[in-house]
Amino acid sequence: MDMTRELLDLMGIDNQRLALEWVSSAEAARFAEIVTSFTQKIKDLGKNPLGEAA
């Protein structure tokens, strides 16, 4: 993950646009919470600086 974050930074993409979470199939509520939270985080970051190309 660290190397991928570094690559994103080099490409001009905020590395906060990458996340990895482990969720069991029995954790539907937790999965929904993680997805909702990450979606809001991406919205707060704004548009991708690379636009349609990324």
PDB file of N, CA, C, O and CB in Angstrom:
ATOM      1  N   MET A   1       0.820  -1.182   0.000  1.00  0.00           N
ATOM      2  CA  MET A   1       0.000   0.000   0.000  1.00  0.00           C
ATOM      3  C   MET A   1       0.868   1.251   0.000  1.00  0.00           C
ATOM      4  O   MET A   1       0.554   2.229  -0.679  1.00  0.00           O
ATOM      5  CB  MET A   1      -0.935  -0.005   1.196  1.00  0.00           C
ATOM      6  N   ASP A   2       1.950   1.222   0.753  1.00  0.00           N
ATOM      7  CA  ASP A   2       2.805   2.408   0.827  1.00  0.00           C
ATOM      8  C   ASP A   2       3.355   2.780  -0.546  1.00  0.00           C
ATOM      9  O   ASP A   2       3.372   3.953  -0.918  1.00  0.00           O
ATOM     10  CB  ASP A   2       3.959   2.173   1.805  1.00  0.00           C
ATOM     11  N   MET A   3       3.801   1.780  -1.292  1.00  0.00           N
ATOM     12  CA  MET A   3       4.355   2.057  -2.618  1.00  0.00           C
ATOM     13  C   MET A   3       3.265   2.582  -3.561  1.00  0.00           C
ATOM     14  O   MET A   3       3.515   3.489  -4.356  1.00  0.00           O
ATOM     15  CB  MET A   3       5.007   0.785  -3.208  1.00  0.00           C
ATOM     16  N   THR A   4       2.088   2.026  -3.473  1.00  0.00           N
ATOM     17  CA  THR A   4       0.983   2.492  -4.311  1.00  0.00           C
ATOM     18  C   THR A   4       0.631   3.929  -3.970  1.00  0.00           C
ATOM     19  O   THR A   4       0.350   4.728  -4.864  1.00  0.00           O
ATOM     20  CB  THR A   4      -0.249   1.588  -4.141  1.00  0.00           C
ATOM     21  N   ARG A   5       0.643   4.265  -2.693  1.00  0.00           N
ATOM     22  CA  ARG A   5       0.376   5.650  -2.278  1.00  0.00           C
ATOM     23  C   ARG A   5       1.446   6.591  -2.830  1.00  0.00           C
ATOM     24  O   ARG A   5       1.136   7.696  -3.273  1.00  0.00           O
ATOM     25  CB  ARG A   5       0.319   5.754  -0.734  1.00  0.00           C
ATOM     26  N   GLU A   6       2.684   6.159  -2.803  1.00  0.00           N
ATOM     27  CA  GLU A   6       3.771   6.973  -3.359  1.00  0.00           C
ATOM     28  C   GLU A   6       3.579   7.183  -4.858  1.00  0.00           C
ATOM     29  O   GLU A   6       3.790   8.284  -5.367  1.00  0.00           O
ATOM     30  CB  GLU A   6       5.135   6.310  -3.088  1.00  0.00           C
ATOM     31  N   LEU A   7       3.179   6.130  -5.561  1.00  0.00           N
ATOM     32  CA  LEU A   7       2.933   6.251  -7.000  1.00  0.00           C
ATOM     33  C   LEU A   7       1.791   7.226  -7.289  1.00  0.00           C
ATOM     34  O   LEU A   7       1.872   8.024  -8.222  1.00  0.00           O
ATOM     35  CB  LEU A   7       2.613   4.877  -7.602  1.00  0.00           C
ATOM     36  N   LEU A   8       0.747   7.158  -6.498  1.00  0.00           N
ATOM     37  CA  LEU A   8      -0.359   8.099  -6.677  1.00  0.00           C
ATOM     38  C   LEU A   8       0.122   9.535  -6.488  1.00  0.00           C
ATOM     39  O   LEU A   8      -0.232  10.421  -7.265  1.00  0.00           O
ATOM     40  CB  LEU A   8      -1.502   7.786  -5.691  1.00  0.00           C
ATOM     41  N   ASP A   9       0.924   9.757  -5.463  1.00  0.00           N
ATOM     42  CA  ASP A   9       1.482  11.091  -5.227  1.00  0.00           C
ATOM     43  C   ASP A   9       2.308  11.557  -6.420  1.00  0.00           C
ATOM     44  O   ASP A   9       2.206  12.710  -6.839  1.00  0.00           O
ATOM     45  CB  ASP A   9       2.344  11.095  -3.958  1.00  0.00           C
ATOM     46  N   LEU A  10       3.115  10.669  -6.959  1.00  0.00           N
ATOM     47  CA  LEU A  10       3.943  11.027  -8.116  1.00  0.00           C
ATOM     48  C   LEU A  10       3.092  11.386  -9.334  1.00  0.00           C
ATOM     49  O   LEU A  10       3.488  12.218 -10.150  1.00  0.00           O
ATOM     50  CB  LEU A  10       4.886   9.876  -8.465  1.00  0.00           C
ATOM     51  N   MET A  11       1.930  10.759  -9.450  1.00  0.00           N
ATOM     52  CA  MET A  11       1.039  11.035 -10.576  1.00  0.00           C
ATOM     53  C   MET A  11       0.168  12.263 -10.338  1.00  0.00           C
ATOM     54  O   MET A  11      -0.579  12.680 -11.223  1.00  0.00           O
ATOM     55  CB  MET A  11       0.160   9.831 -10.848  1.00  0.00           C
ATOM     56  N   GLY A  12       0.262  12.839  -9.147  1.00  0.00           N
ATOM     57  CA  GLY A  12      -0.540  14.017  -8.841  1.00  0.00           C
ATOM     58  C   GLY A  12      -1.934  13.696  -8.334  1.00  0.00           C
ATOM     59  O   GLY A  12      -2.834  14.535  -8.384  1.00  0.00           O
ATOM     60  N   ILE A  13      -2.104  12.480  -7.848  1.00  0.00           N
ATOM     61  CA  ILE A  13      -3.396  12.057  -7.304  1.00  0.00           C
ATOM     62  C   ILE A  13      -3.246  11.930  -5.791  1.00  0.00           C
ATOM     63  O   ILE A  13      -2.342  11.255  -5.300  1.00  0.00           O
ATOM     64  CB  ILE A  13      -3.878  10.700  -7.946  1.00  0.00           C
ATOM     65  N   ASP A  14      -4.138  12.583  -5.064  1.00  0.00           N
ATOM     66  CA  ASP A  14      -4.095  12.523  -3.601  1.00  0.00           C
ATOM     67  C   ASP A  14      -4.174  11.067  -3.151  1.00  0.00           C
ATOM     68  O   ASP A  14      -5.101  10.347  -3.522  1.00  0.00           O
ATOM     69  CB  ASP A  14      -5.255  13.355  -2.976  1.00  0.00           C
ATOM     70  N   ASN A  15      -3.207  10.637  -2.355  1.00  0.00           N
ATOM     71  CA  ASN A  15      -3.169   9.229  -1.960  1.00  0.00           C
ATOM     72  C   ASN A  15      -4.308   8.842  -1.018  1.00  0.00           C
ATOM     73  O   ASN A  15      -4.484   7.662  -0.713  1.00  0.00           O
ATOM     74  CB  ASN A  15      -1.849   8.923  -1.301  1.00  0.00           C
ATOM     75  N   GLN A  16      -5.076   9.817  -0.558  1.00  0.00           N
ATOM     76  CA  GLN A  16      -6.249   9.507   0.259  1.00  0.00           C
ATOM     77  C   GLN A  16      -7.375   8.906  -0.579  1.00  0.00           C
ATOM     78  O   GLN A  16      -8.386   8.460  -0.038  1.00  0.00           O
ATOM     79  CB  GLN A  16      -6.745  10.766   0.969  1.00  0.00           C
ATOM     80  N   ARG A  17      -7.198   8.895  -1.900  1.00  0.00           N
ATOM     81  CA  ARG A  17      -8.196   8.307  -2.791  1.00  0.00           C
ATOM     82  C   ARG A  17      -8.069   6.784  -2.845  1.00  0.00           C
ATOM     83  O   ARG A  17      -8.799   6.124  -3.585  1.00  0.00           O
ATOM     84  CB  ARG A  17      -8.060   8.894  -4.198  1.00  0.00           C
ATOM     85  N   LEU A  18      -7.150   6.234  -2.070  1.00  0.00           N
ATOM     86  CA  LEU A  18      -6.939   4.787  -2.021  1.00  0.00           C
ATOM     87  C   LEU A  18      -7.193   4.295  -0.603  1.00  0.00           C
ATOM     88  O   LEU A  18      -6.694   4.873   0.363  1.00  0.00           O
ATOM     89  CB  LEU A  18      -5.500   4.413  -2.485  1.00  0.00           C
ATOM     90  N   ALA A  19      -7.958   3.241  -0.487  1.00  0.00           N
ATOM     91  CA  ALA A  19      -8.223   2.652   0.829  1.00  0.00           C
ATOM     92  C   ALA A  19      -8.357   1.144   0.680  1.00  0.00           C
ATOM     93  O   ALA A  19      -8.782   0.634  -0.357  1.00  0.00           O
ATOM     94  CB  ALA A  19      -9.508   3.258   1.469  1.00  0.00           C
ATOM     95  N   LEU A  20      -7.987   0.455   1.733  1.00  0.00           N
ATOM     96  CA  LEU A  20      -8.142  -0.997   1.767  1.00  0.00           C
ATOM     97  C   LEU A  20      -8.686  -1.372   3.137  1.00  0.00           C
ATOM     98  O   LEU A  20      -8.096  -1.031   4.162  1.00  0.00           O
ATOM     99  CB  LEU A  20      -6.784  -1.732   1.473  1.00  0.00           C
ATOM    100  N   GLU A  21      -9.785  -2.058   3.150  1.00  0.00           N
ATOM    101  CA  GLU A  21     -10.409  -2.516   4.395  1.00  0.00           C
ATOM    102  C   GLU A  21     -10.771  -3.985   4.244  1.00  0.00           C
ATOM    103  O   GLU A  21     -11.242  -4.409   3.188  1.00  0.00           O
ATOM    104  CB  GLU A  21     -11.673  -1.664   4.746  1.00  0.00           C
ATOM    105  N   TRP A  22     -10.555  -4.748   5.282  1.00  0.00           N
ATOM    106  CA  TRP A  22     -10.968  -6.148   5.280  1.00  0.00           C
ATOM    107  C   TRP A  22     -12.303  -6.246   5.998  1.00  0.00           C
ATOM    108  O   TRP A  22     -12.439  -5.801   7.138  1.00  0.00           O
ATOM    109  CB  TRP A  22      -9.895  -7.064   5.956  1.00  0.00           C
ATOM    110  N   VAL A  23     -13.281  -6.826   5.332  1.00  0.00           N
ATOM    111  CA  VAL A  23     -14.618  -6.945   5.900  1.00  0.00           C
ATOM    112  C   VAL A  23     -15.139  -8.352   5.621  1.00  0.00           C
ATOM    113  O   VAL A  23     -15.072  -8.839   4.493  1.00  0.00           O
ATOM    114  CB  VAL A  23     -15.582  -5.861   5.315  1.00  0.00           C
ATOM    115  N   SER A  24     -15.649  -8.985   6.649  1.00  0.00           N
ATOM    116  CA  SER A  24     -16.242 -10.314   6.507  1.00  0.00           C
ATOM    117  C   SER A  24     -17.590 -10.209   5.800  1.00  0.00           C
ATOM    118  O   SER A  24     -18.257  -9.176   5.862  1.00  0.00           O
ATOM    119  CB  SER A  24     -16.405 -10.994   7.889  1.00  0.00           C
ATOM    120  N   SER A  25     -17.976 -11.275   5.138  1.00  0.00           N
ATOM    121  CA  SER A  25     -19.287 -11.293   4.480  1.00  0.00           C
ATOM    122  C   SER A  25     -20.421 -11.195   5.508  1.00  0.00           C
ATOM    123  O   SER A  25     -21.559 -10.888   5.153  1.00  0.00           O
ATOM    124  CB  SER A  25     -19.447 -12.575   3.637  1.00  0.00           C
ATOM    125  N   ALA A  26     -20.111 -11.452   6.759  1.00  0.00           N
ATOM    126  CA  ALA A  26     -21.109 -11.354   7.823  1.00  0.00           C
ATOM    127  C   ALA A  26     -21.219  -9.939   8.390  1.00  0.00           C
ATOM    128  O   ALA A  26     -22.015  -9.693   9.297  1.00  0.00           O
ATOM    129  CB  ALA A  26     -20.772 -12.326   8.937  1.00  0.00           C
ATOM    130  N   GLU A  27     -20.427  -9.014   7.862  1.00  0.00           N
ATOM    131  CA  GLU A  27     -20.404  -7.651   8.396  1.00  0.00           C
ATOM    132  C   GLU A  27     -21.019  -6.644   7.417  1.00  0.00           C
ATOM    133  O   GLU A  27     -20.377  -5.669   7.027  1.00  0.00           O
ATOM    134  CB  GLU A  27     -18.967  -7.243   8.727  1.00  0.00           C
ATOM    135  N   ALA A  28     -22.253  -6.895   7.036  1.00  0.00           N
ATOM    136  CA  ALA A  28     -22.910  -6.031   6.054  1.00  0.00           C
ATOM    137  C   ALA A  28     -23.004  -4.589   6.532  1.00  0.00           C
ATOM    138  O   ALA A  28     -22.754  -3.667   5.756  1.00  0.00           O
ATOM    139  CB  ALA A  28     -24.298  -6.557   5.744  1.00  0.00           C
ATOM    140  N   ALA A  29     -23.355  -4.382   7.773  1.00  0.00           N
ATOM    141  CA  ALA A  29     -23.490  -3.019   8.302  1.00  0.00           C
ATOM    142  C   ALA A  29     -22.144  -2.307   8.302  1.00  0.00           C
ATOM    143  O   ALA A  29     -22.067  -1.126   7.966  1.00  0.00           O
ATOM    144  CB  ALA A  29     -24.076  -3.045   9.727  1.00  0.00           C
ATOM    145  N   ARG A  30     -21.093  -3.009   8.674  1.00  0.00           N
ATOM    146  CA  ARG A  30     -19.752  -2.410   8.677  1.00  0.00           C
ATOM    147  C   ARG A  30     -19.318  -2.074   7.247  1.00  0.00           C
ATOM    148  O   ARG A  30     -18.740  -1.014   7.007  1.00  0.00           O
ATOM    149  CB  ARG A  30     -18.726  -3.369   9.341  1.00  0.00           C
ATOM    150  N   PHE A  31     -19.591  -2.963   6.311  1.00  0.00           N
ATOM    151  CA  PHE A  31     -19.260  -2.713   4.912  1.00  0.00           C
ATOM    152  C   PHE A  31     -19.952  -1.444   4.419  1.00  0.00           C
ATOM    153  O   PHE A  31     -19.327  -0.587   3.793  1.00  0.00           O
ATOM    154  CB  PHE A  31     -19.661  -3.917   4.038  1.00  0.00           C
ATOM    155  N   ALA A  32     -21.242  -1.334   4.706  1.00  0.00           N
ATOM    156  CA  ALA A  32     -22.001  -0.155   4.280  1.00  0.00           C
ATOM    157  C   ALA A  32     -21.425   1.111   4.902  1.00  0.00           C
ATOM    158  O   ALA A  32     -21.337   2.142   4.236  1.00  0.00           O
ATOM    159  CB  ALA A  32     -23.485  -0.302   4.657  1.00  0.00           C
ATOM    160  N   GLU A  33     -21.039   1.046   6.154  1.00  0.00           N
ATOM    161  CA  GLU A  33     -20.452   2.199   6.842  1.00  0.00           C
ATOM    162  C   GLU A  33     -19.126   2.607   6.198  1.00  0.00           C
ATOM    163  O   GLU A  33     -18.875   3.794   5.988  1.00  0.00           O
ATOM    164  CB  GLU A  33     -20.238   1.882   8.333  1.00  0.00           C
ATOM    165  N   ILE A  34     -18.290   1.637   5.889  1.00  0.00           N
ATOM    166  CA  ILE A  34     -16.990   1.912   5.273  1.00  0.00           C
ATOM    167  C   ILE A  34     -17.175   2.545   3.900  1.00  0.00           C
ATOM    168  O   ILE A  34     -16.515   3.532   3.576  1.00  0.00           O
ATOM    169  CB  ILE A  34     -16.159   0.618   5.156  1.00  0.00           C
ATOM    170  N   VAL A  35     -18.066   1.986   3.097  1.00  0.00           N
ATOM    171  CA  VAL A  35     -18.296   2.510   1.750  1.00  0.00           C
ATOM    172  C   VAL A  35     -18.868   3.922   1.815  1.00  0.00           C
ATOM    173  O   VAL A  35     -18.436   4.802   1.071  1.00  0.00           O
ATOM    174  CB  VAL A  35     -19.245   1.588   0.964  1.00  0.00           C
ATOM    175  N   THR A  36     -19.828   4.139   2.692  1.00  0.00           N
ATOM    176  CA  THR A  36     -20.427   5.468   2.835  1.00  0.00           C
ATOM    177  C   THR A  36     -19.389   6.485   3.284  1.00  0.00           C
ATOM    178  O   THR A  36     -19.327   7.592   2.749  1.00  0.00           O
ATOM    179  CB  THR A  36     -21.591   5.430   3.832  1.00  0.00           C
ATOM    180  N   SER A  37     -18.584   6.116   4.253  1.00  0.00           N
ATOM    181  CA  SER A  37     -17.545   7.013   4.764  1.00  0.00           C
ATOM    182  C   SER A  37     -16.509   7.341   3.690  1.00  0.00           C
ATOM    183  O   SER A  37     -16.111   8.496   3.537  1.00  0.00           O
ATOM    184  CB  SER A  37     -16.857   6.387   5.979  1.00  0.00           C
ATOM    185  N   PHE A  38     -16.075   6.323   2.950  1.00  0.00           N
ATOM    186  CA  PHE A  38     -15.066   6.550   1.916  1.00  0.00           C
ATOM    187  C   PHE A  38     -15.636   7.387   0.773  1.00  0.00           C
ATOM    188  O   PHE A  38     -14.946   8.246   0.224  1.00  0.00           O
ATOM    189  CB  PHE A  38     -14.537   5.210   1.378  1.00  0.00           C
ATOM    190  N   THR A  39     -16.883   7.138   0.420  1.00  0.00           N
ATOM    191  CA  THR A  39     -17.530   7.927  -0.628  1.00  0.00           C
ATOM    192  C   THR A  39     -17.575   9.397  -0.233  1.00  0.00           C
ATOM    193  O   THR A  39     -17.306  10.270  -1.058  1.00  0.00           O
ATOM    194  CB  THR A  39     -18.952   7.405  -0.903  1.00  0.00           C
ATOM    195  N   GLN A  40     -17.913   9.675   1.020  1.00  0.00           N
ATOM    196  CA  GLN A  40     -17.946  11.060   1.489  1.00  0.00           C
ATOM    197  C   GLN A  40     -16.548  11.669   1.472  1.00  0.00           C
ATOM    198  O   GLN A  40     -16.380  12.836   1.116  1.00  0.00           O
ATOM    199  CB  GLN A  40     -18.540  11.135   2.903  1.00  0.00           C
ATOM    200  N   LYS A  41     -15.558  10.889   1.851  1.00  0.00           N
ATOM    201  CA  LYS A  41     -14.173  11.374   1.847  1.00  0.00           C
ATOM    202  C   LYS A  41     -13.752  11.782   0.433  1.00  0.00           C
ATOM    203  O   LYS A  41     -13.132  12.829   0.245  1.00  0.00           O
ATOM    204  CB  LYS A  41     -13.215  10.289   2.400  1.00  0.00           C
ATOM    205  N   ILE A  42     -14.087  10.962  -0.546  1.00  0.00           N
ATOM    206  CA  ILE A  42     -13.747  11.267  -1.938  1.00  0.00           C
ATOM    207  C   ILE A  42     -14.477  12.522  -2.403  1.00  0.00           C
ATOM    208  O   ILE A  42     -13.892  13.366  -3.082  1.00  0.00           O
ATOM    209  CB  ILE A  42     -14.094  10.076  -2.855  1.00  0.00           C
ATOM    210  N   LYS A  43     -15.748  12.649  -2.044  1.00  0.00           N
ATOM    211  CA  LYS A  43     -16.501  13.857  -2.400  1.00  0.00           C
ATOM    212  C   LYS A  43     -15.854  15.093  -1.788  1.00  0.00           C
ATOM    213  O   LYS A  43     -15.756  16.134  -2.437  1.00  0.00           O
ATOM    214  CB  LYS A  43     -17.965  13.740  -1.936  1.00  0.00           C
ATOM    215  N   ASP A  44     -15.413  14.977  -0.537  1.00  0.00           N
ATOM    216  CA  ASP A  44     -14.769  16.099   0.147  1.00  0.00           C
ATOM    217  C   ASP A  44     -13.445  16.482  -0.510  1.00  0.00           C
ATOM    218  O   ASP A  44     -13.065  17.653  -0.508  1.00  0.00           O
ATOM    219  CB  ASP A  44     -14.537  15.755   1.614  1.00  0.00           C
ATOM    220  N   LEU A  45     -12.743  15.499  -1.073  1.00  0.00           N
ATOM    221  CA  LEU A  45     -11.478  15.782  -1.753  1.00  0.00           C
ATOM    222  C   LEU A  45     -11.704  16.544  -3.054  1.00  0.00           C
ATOM    223  O   LEU A  45     -10.813  17.249  -3.528  1.00  0.00           O
ATOM    224  CB  LEU A  45     -10.724  14.482  -2.035  1.00  0.00           C
ATOM    225  N   GLY A  46     -12.883  16.404  -3.625  1.00  0.00           N
ATOM    226  CA  GLY A  46     -13.202  17.100  -4.869  1.00  0.00           C
ATOM    227  C   GLY A  46     -12.826  16.278  -6.085  1.00  0.00           C
ATOM    228  O   GLY A  46     -12.478  15.100  -5.995  1.00  0.00           O
ATOM    229  N   LYS A  47     -12.909  16.943  -7.221  1.00  0.00           N
ATOM    230  CA  LYS A  47     -12.631  16.254  -8.482  1.00  0.00           C
ATOM    231  C   LYS A  47     -11.189  15.772  -8.557  1.00  0.00           C
ATOM    232  O   LYS A  47     -10.280  16.367  -7.979  1.00  0.00           O
ATOM    233  CB  LYS A  47     -12.928  17.170  -9.659  1.00  0.00           C
ATOM    234  N   ASN A  48     -11.012  14.689  -9.278  1.00  0.00           N
ATOM    235  CA  ASN A  48      -9.679  14.165  -9.544  1.00  0.00           C
ATOM    236  C   ASN A  48      -8.929  15.208 -10.377  1.00  0.00           C
ATOM    237  O   ASN A  48      -9.436  15.643 -11.411  1.00  0.00           O
ATOM    238  CB  ASN A  48      -9.743  12.771 -10.284  1.00  0.00           C
ATOM    239  N   PRO A  49      -7.735  15.614  -9.948  1.00  0.00           N
ATOM    240  CA  PRO A  49      -6.999  16.638 -10.688  1.00  0.00           C
ATOM    241  C   PRO A  49      -6.611  16.215 -12.108  1.00  0.00           C
ATOM    242  O   PRO A  49      -6.302  17.064 -12.943  1.00  0.00           O
ATOM    243  CB  PRO A  49      -5.761  17.006  -9.928  1.00  0.00           C
ATOM    244  N   LEU A  50      -6.625  14.930 -12.380  1.00  0.00           N
ATOM    245  CA  LEU A  50      -6.289  14.461 -13.719  1.00  0.00           C
ATOM    246  C   LEU A  50      -7.521  14.379 -14.617  1.00  0.00           C
ATOM    247  O   LEU A  50      -7.406  14.100 -15.810  1.00  0.00           O
ATOM    248  CB  LEU A  50      -5.614  13.103 -13.642  1.00  0.00           C
ATOM    249  N   GLY A  51      -8.678  14.617 -14.050  1.00  0.00           N
ATOM    250  CA  GLY A  51      -9.910  14.615 -14.835  1.00  0.00           C
ATOM    251  C   GLY A  51     -10.279  13.245 -15.347  1.00  0.00           C
ATOM    252  O   GLY A  51     -10.117  12.246 -14.646  1.00  0.00           O
ATOM    253  N   GLU A  52     -10.767  13.194 -16.553  1.00  0.00           N
ATOM    254  CA  GLU A  52     -11.242  11.949 -17.163  1.00  0.00           C
ATOM    255  C   GLU A  52     -10.118  10.959 -17.442  1.00  0.00           C
ATOM    256  O   GLU A  52     -10.379   9.766 -17.601  1.00  0.00           O
ATOM    257  CB  GLU A  52     -11.968  12.254 -18.447  1.00  0.00           C
ATOM    258  N   ALA A  53      -8.892  11.422 -17.503  1.00  0.00           N
ATOM    259  CA  ALA A  53      -7.770  10.562 -17.887  1.00  0.00           C
ATOM    260  C   ALA A  53      -7.440   9.521 -16.835  1.00  0.00           C
ATOM    261  O   ALA A  53      -6.834   8.499 -17.155  1.00  0.00           O
ATOM    262  CB  ALA A  53      -6.551  11.397 -18.158  1.00  0.00           C
ATOM    263  N   ALA A  54      -7.824   9.754 -15.585  1.00  0.00           N
ATOM    264  CA  ALA A  54      -7.410   8.833 -14.522  1.00  0.00           C
ATOM    265  C   ALA A  54      -8.430   7.800 -14.233  1.00  0.00           C
ATOM    266  O   ALA A  54      -8.224   6.955 -13.363  1.00  0.00           O
ATOM    267  CB  ALA A  54      -7.108   9.570 -13.277  1.00  0.00           C
TER     268      ALA A  54
END
